[in-house]
């Protein structure tokens, strides 16, 4: 059975960099590409970072109950299509979801066994520096993201793990260790493997 790994963070915390590095080094992970109504930023391409769709199309998917979770953030919809779980099961891979705190809360209600990780910046000053350096947002949007970060960080206690991204290599090692440790828990995946080992003793 596939594990579901939720990763959340305030915008600018380095979450995408960490997730991309994790996916590049672990072939047993499947990334859930969220649907959104916001416009692409920078070099983003449809079907890679996000599935970019219209507001009307998104609301149609809501009416047809096609999302595991969805939320409206800063005036745009974001959601996780339920088909990703079926794909993870079919491919035998663990599913990684990069979603905000609202979506994480919904998903944990639907999938209580999902593993949740919260990525934190080391300080407000560092978060502001990262938001400015990526040159994607206006000053007004940056201020809005900083205000939103306070509320998001207040939700940290709902998560199973917290990783402070002060130094990228250290944060990555911690995130990778969480994934590896979760795979060794005595859940369905481990039980299946142990059963196969036990069968060899009967030969």
CORMOQUI-V722731 format. One line per field, one symbol per residue. burial: I if it has 16 or more other ideal C-beta (glycine too) atoms within 10 Angstrom, else O. Layout:
burial->???
This chain:
burial->OIIIIIIIIIIIIIIOOIIOIIOOOOOOIIIIIIIIIOOOOOOOOOOOIIOIIOOOOIOOIOOOOIIIIIIOIOOOIIIIIOOIIOOIOOOOIIIIIIIIIIIIIIIIOOIOOIIIIIIIIOOOOOIIOIIOOOOOIOOOOIOOIIOIIOOIIOOOOOIOIOIOIOOOOOIIOIIOOIIOOIOOOOOOIOOOOOOOOOOOOOO
